[in-house]
Amino acid sequence: MSLSDQFFWVIFPYLMLTIFVVGHIYRYNTDQFGWSAKSSEFLEKRFLRWGSLLFHWGIIFVFFGHVGGVLIPKGFYEQIGITEEMYHFGAVWFGGAAGIMVVIGGFLLTIRRVTVKRIYKNSSKSDFIALIMLGVVVLLGFTNTIGYTATGGTFDYRENIGPWFRGVLTFRPLPELMITAPIGFKLHILAALVLFAMWPFTRLVHVWSIPLTYLNRKYVVFRKMNPRKALKRTQKSEEKL
């Protein structure tokens, strides 16, 4: 095993994941007011409506697809009766559909951020860097699914990438498993690790701000008011001051 394999599949993952964890702790302790998605709905809605809907639902399905394919061992599916053909069918068709949603949604959101002047002027450099890196990760993953797996590729990531990643998480890395992986899968993993390292320093942190308090929050009551009466009340208040 070469030194480059040791670096890319042992040292590099731990370095990126350490930045991911420590970076979130640092960001939370120093910039809680900036811990948001910085909503821009009031600036533009047409692209946002479909772009956000497709992207976010697609990325949720993609996330659970990765959990099922990488974190859950292959033997578990065999025990519950899911054959190789059944899993392959789901991975290609359902995973491909989710990937298409993410690609289309991401494209619409990118066009929105670049072409709408008000959005562009209110965007930071980190917004564009995160958007580009996220696009690279998504396109590499989508290419692996459609361009390799769906066209008859024989590489089974559940026998190589899955055990390797679980080994990294349990501090028992097996870098030799990654040597035979196709270059497209390797690039996808390395790009994802870089994205993890960038995550705490971009608006991507809003992923962890799940608004669960909205489920039991009391209703906000709005009352209509006659414009003339409102104007008179304002004038009276100003006269008193």
N, C-alpha and C positions, 0 to 999 in steps of 0.2 A: 504494500500500500504506500502510495507516494505522500509526501508532505502536503501537497495541495489538497489531497482528499481529506487528510486529517484537519486541515484548516477549514475547508468549506463545509464539512459535514460534522465537525465537532466544535472547533473554536468559534467559528463565525456564528453559528446558531445561538450559542450561549451568550456571545457578545451582544447580538441584536436583541435577544430576549431580555437580557439584563437592562439594556437601555430602555426597553419597552416598560418594564416594571418600575425601575427607579425613576424614569422620566415621568410616569404618571403620578407617582408620589410627589415628585418635585413640582409638577404643574399644579396639582391639587392644593399644595401648601402655599404656593406663591401667586396663583392666578385663578382663583375660584370664580371671579367675575367674568373671566374670559372663557370659562368652561361651558361653551354652548355652540350651537350650529350657526349662530349669527344669522337668523332668519332674514331673508330678503324677499319674502312673498309680496310685500307692499311695493316693491320696485318692478316686479314682472311676474305674471301668473301663467301666461299661455304655455311657455315651454316648461315651467315648473310643474304644472298640473300633471302632465303625462310623464315627463322625465323623472320626477321624484317618485311617482307611483310605480312605474316599471322598475326603476333602479332598486328601490328599497325592498319591494316584494321579491324581486329576483335575487338580490343579495342574501335575503333571509333563507330562501330555498337553497342557494349555493352553499351557504354556511352549514346548514344541516346536512347537505349532501357530503361535504368534506368531513363532518363529524362521523357520519355513517361509513364513509369509505376509508378514513385514515385512523380515527381513534378507536373504532370498533373492530376487533380482530375478525379475520375472514372466517375462522372456525365457528364464530357465533352464528353467522348466517347459515352455515351448513347444519348446525344443530337445530335450528328452527325451521328447516326445510326450504330455505331460499337457495336455489341452485345457481351455478355460475351464469347460465343463460338468463335467468330471471334478473339477477343483479346487473348483468351487462345491459340488458334491455332498459332497465330503469335508469342506469347511469347515463346511457346515451340519449334516450328520448326525454326523460324528465330533466336530467342535468343539462342537456342541450337546450331545452325550452327555457330553463331558468337562465342559462348563459345568454341566450338571445335577448331576454328581458333586460338583463344587466347591461349588455352592449348597447341596445337601443336607448335605454334610459340614460346611461352614461353619456352617450353621444348628444342627446338632447340637452342635458345639463351642461355639457362642455360648450356647445353652440351658444347656449344662453349666457354663460359666463364670459364668453369671448366677444359676442356680437352686440349684446345689450350694453350700451355705454354706462348706464347707471350701475349695473352689476359689475362691470369691468373696473370702474373707478373705485368701487367699494371692496374690491378683492385685494388680498395681500399676496406677497410672493409665495408664502407657505401654502396658500389656497391652490395656486397653479401647480406648485411642485407636487403637492399631495394628489391633485387631480391627474397629473401626468403619470405619477407612480402607480396610482390605483388603476389607471387605464392599461398600463403595461402588464400588471398582474392579471387583470381580467382577460385581456386579449391573449396572453400566453396560456392561461387556463382554458379558455374557449377553444383555442387552436389545438391544444392537446386532446380535448374531448371530441371535437368535430374532425380535425385533420388527422388524428392518429387512432384513437380508440374506435371511433365510428367507422373507420375505413379498414378495420381488421387488424389493428396493431396487437401484437401478442404480449406486450409488457403488462404485467398485472401489478399495479401500484400497491395493492393490498398485501402483496408478499414482500415488497421491498420498502417502499416509502412509508407505509403504515407502521411496520415494526421499527423502522429507523426513528420516526418521529416520536413514537411512544417511548422508545429508549432514551431519546433526548429529554423528554418530560420526566422520566423516572431516574435520570442521571446514570443511565447505562447505555450510552450511545453505541451504535453499531455502524460505523461509517462504511464498512465494506459492503453493506447492502445497497449503497447508492452508486457504486462504481458502474454497474451495468444499466442504470436508469438512462433512458433516452435524454438527449440534450434539452429537448423542450420541457420535460418535467423538471430537470435540474434548474433551468432558468426561471421557471415558474416559482419554485421554492425559494431560490435566492432573492428574486424580486419581492416575494411576499415577506421575507425576513427583513429586507431593507425597509419595506413599508411599515412593518411592526416597529422598527427603530424610530421612524419618523412620526409615528402615530401620536405620541404624547405632546408633540410640539405643533400640532395642527388642529383644525376644527373637528377632526375625526374623533376627538375625545367625547363628543356629544353622544356617541354610541352608548356610553355607560350611564348616561343621564336618563334613565327610564322613568317617565312621569307617572309612577304608581300612585302618588298622592292624589292624582286627578280622580281616581276611582271612588274615593270617599270624601272628596272636597264638596263643600256646600255650594249650592247654585248661586251664581251671581245674578241678582235681579236688576234689570234695566227698566227704567220707567220713562215713557215718552213725556215730553214737555212741550207745551206750546212755545214756538220761537219768540213770539211777542212777550209772553209772560217771562220767559227766561231773560230777555233783553232788559225788561223793566227791573227784574231782581238784580241783575248785574249793575245797572245804573244806580239803584238804591244803595247797593253795597259800596260802590265807589264814592257816592255822596257822603256816606257815613265816615269813610276813611278821610 
